[in-house]
């Protein structure tokens, strides 16, 4: 009975990356997870851009429909300013990530194209 439970090495084996993905991500371990993080971050930036576009259209519509009401015009301008500031923050996050990557790790792309080191 003890021989049945005694397993030499890793009982789960290893997982080899599929060959079609190996051409995209390479055969280095940890690169695929870094690409997943990179894809997720870029996806969030795209979602932020689409939200900003939608918000600018709504602000423009509320500005046009405000008429002579000063409070509605001020609210529309505030929404436009806040959307532009949000876009600047989203775009500036890439610049800040590159600067921090250069300052801390001596590589501009360290935080923008992460890889997971393996032992």
N, C-alpha and C positions, 0 to 999 in steps of 0.2 A: 504494500500500500504506500510506503514512503517513496518508492521509486516512481510511482505515478505522479506524485505531487512535486518531486524534485525536477526542476527544469533548468537546463544549462543556458545561461545568457538571458536575454530578454524574452519573456513568455509571449509577448504581443507581437514580436517581429518588428520589421521596419516598413515604412510606407515610402514608396518611390513615387516621385512626381511623374504624372503622365507625360508622354513624349511630346504631345502637341502643346502642352503648357510649358514644357522645358524650353521650347524655342522662344517663347514670349518672356518668361521670367528668368531663364537661365537655370543651371543645375545647382547653384549655391543654396545651401539651406538658410532659411530666414528671409530670403528676398521676397518670396511670395506674400508673406504676412506684411512686410513693409509696403508692398504694392497695394495690398488691401487697405492699409491705413491711408496711403496716399490717395487712393481712389475715393475713400470716404470723405477725406478733407476737401478734395476738389469738388465732390458732389455737394457738400454743404455750401461751398462758395457759389456754385451754380444755383442752388436753391435760394441763397441770399440774394443773388442778382435778380432772379425771377420775382421774388417777393418785392424787391425794391422797384422793379418795373411796374408790377401790379399796383404798388402803393403810390407811385408817381402818377399813374393813370387815374387812380381814384382821387388823388389830391388835385390834379388838374380839372377833373370833372366837378369836384366840389368848389374849386376856385371859379370856374365858369358859371356855375349855378348859384353862386353867392349873391350876385346882383349888387345892391348897394349896402348890404349888411356888413358892417365893418368887422364884427366878431367872426363871421363865417370866412371872410377874406383872410383875417389874421390866423384863423385855425388852419386854413388851407396852406398858407405860407409856412406855418410851423411844421405841418406834415411834410412839405417839400424839403425844408431844411433838415428835418430829422432823417428823412430818407437819404439825402445826400451825405449826411454825416455817417449814417450806417454803411453806405457803400464805401466811404473812405476808410472806415474801420475794417471792413472785410478785405479790401485791397491792401491796406496797410499791414494786415496780419502776416501776409506773405513777406513783406519787406522786413518786418520785425523778426520773423522766424529766420530769415536769411542772415540778418545782422547778429542775432544771438547764436546762430550756428557758427558763424565766423569767429565771433569773440570767444565762445566757450570751447568749441571743438576744432577750430581752424579749418572749417569746411563750410562753404556757403549753403550747400544742399543737405547738410546733416539732418536738419529737422524737416526739410521739405521732401526728402526721399529717404525715409527711414529703412533700415535693415535690422533684423533681429540677430544679434551675434549668437553663435552656437559654440559650445565648449569643444 
